C-alpha cells in the first residue's frame, strides 16, 4: 500500500475576518432583542408578584376574620417592594407591630429584578382607564396601601390604592413602545377583586384592560 501525503491547510485571515463579521452581526441583532425580553419578563414577574400580594392580603383577611393590609414599601423612585400585615387582634384596625399586628409576608423588589418600576393612584377606575401610563414613582414614597375587611372587600380611604402600573425603566414614563415592554396594570375594585391586564391589547382581548 502506498503511503499518501496529506497536506494540512490552516485557516486564512480572510476566513477569520468573515467569521468575526458574522458573529458581530448576530450579536448586533440579538442583544437588543434579548434586552427587551429580559425587561419584559421582569415587568411581567413584578406585576404577578404584586397581584399575588394583593390576593394574599385579601385571603388573609377572610381566613382570619380580620382586616389585612397590602402596602407598597418601595422608594419614591418606584421600586416594587411590598408587605402584607394582618391587623392586631387586641387593637382592631391597627397594623402596628407594637399593637400586636402580624407581618404575613415581605417581598423586596430585588427578587423581581431592577428593570421594573411602579406608579399608583387612588382614583376609582372605569372603562378606558389605562390608556395613559402612570409615571414611575407616582404615589410612592409614603407607603401607599389597600386594606381588606373580613369579607374580602376594600376598606375605602382617600389614600387607598386602586390602580398600580408596572413599567420598564426603559419606558417608565410614557405609553410609547407598549408592545415591546408590555406595561401591566393592576386594578382593584371596591369588592376587593384585583385584576391584571395589558393596556396594549384591545379591551375585547381577555388579557386587555377594561
Secondary structure, 3 states (H helix, E strand, C coil): CCCCCCCCCCCCHHHHHHHHHHHHHHHHHHHHHHHHHHHHHHHHHHHHHHHHHHHHHHHHHHHCCCCEEEEECCCCCCCCCEEEEECCCCCCCCCCHHHCCEEEEEECHHHCCCCEEEEEECCCCCCCCCCCCCCCCCCCCCCCEEEECCCCCEECCCCECCEEEEEEHHHCCCCCCHHHHCCEEEEECCCCCEEEEECCCCCCCCCECC
